[in-house]
Amino acid sequence: MEIEPKIKGVSCVLVGSLNPAIFKPDWLGQTGLFRKADLKTIEFEVSEEKSAFFHPEMCAFSFSNIDVGIQLNRFAAQTNDETQFETLRDFVAGIFSILEHTPINSMGINIGGQFDLENKNTWDSLGHLLAPKEPWQDIFEGPLGLKSLTIQGENPYCERGYIRTTVQPSDPKTIEYGVHIETNNHFELTEKNNSLKAVKILNTQWKTIVEESFQRNGKIAGKSK
């Protein structure tokens, strides 16, 4: 049985050698990747929850419900807005099409969801199924509970990489009997022009990866039923 998450999120993370100093509103405007309204958002979106800042060693900004952070060795874009999943993909692919000579060692396409298991019985049953407590009962005293479980398998979308799925309880303030399941589709990029290799993966495999990762996560959550 597969169930749908109450909250969905995607992120794309690239690890390599980056230059955060170039990611300024003026340069971003010249890329042609933004509407004028988005550029105004980048420049002026400052609140208690979010702020835009630009520094030689790191920068962060938001647009269209997408949060972007760049460090010297890491580029990350994330959104929980399902209507902006494709926008995020287009933005990341567009940036690294322009920065085609940027050395990138690896990329992660991460798909997460918060699932409402509705009551304590189904919540506990999933934890017991994924992490049986019997082997631990003579080691620990008192009640036992699953806090985090990660399992890794082969990545069917590339020759070098892996898929790693993590299951852990949701914050009860978000969903009382919830479970957070996130799948990291990891790609090792060792070829020349590996920025363009990352762009090709985003342009040709993004939809399949996102859909199948949500299905995989939903099947795990559905094992509680």
KAKAZI-V557493 format. One record per backbone hydrogen bond with DSSP energy under -0.5 kcal/mol. CO is the residue of the C=O (numbers start at 1). NH is the residue of the N-H. If there is no record, write none. Layout:
# KAKAZI-V557493
CO	NH
CO	NH
This chain:
# KAKAZI-V557493
7	114
9	112
10	79
11	110
12	77
13	108
14	75
15	105
15	106
16	18
19	22
20	23
22	24
24	28
25	29
26	30
27	30
27	31
28	31
28	33
29	32
35	39
36	40
37	41
38	42
39	43
40	44
41	45
44	46
50	47
51	53
53	60
56	21
57	72
58	55
59	70
60	53
61	68
63	66
66	63
67	78
68	61
69	76
70	59
71	74
72	18
73	16
74	71
75	14
76	69
77	12
78	67
79	10
80	82
81	84
82	85
84	88
85	89
86	90
87	91
88	92
89	93
90	94
91	95
92	96
93	97
94	98
95	99
97	100
98	100
99	102
103	17
105	189
106	15
107	187
108	13
108	110
109	185
110	11
110	112
111	183
112	9
113	115
113	181
114	6
114	7
115	117
115	179
117	119
119	123
120	124
121	125
122	126
123	127
124	128
125	129
126	130
127	131
133	136
133	137
134	137
136	139
136	140
149	167
151	165
153	163
154	156
155	158
159	161
160	188
161	155
162	186
163	153
164	184
165	151
166	182
167	149
168	180
171	174
171	175
175	178
177	117
178	170
179	115
179	181
180	168
181	113
182	166
182	184
183	111
183	185
184	164
184	186
185	109
186	162
187	107
187	189
188	190
191	194
193	196
193	197
194	198
195	199
196	200
197	201
198	202
199	203
200	204
201	205
201	206
202	206
205	209
206	210
207	211
208	212
209	213
210	214
211	215
212	216
213	217
214	218
215	219
216	220
217	221
218	3
218	222
219	223
220	223
221	224
222	225
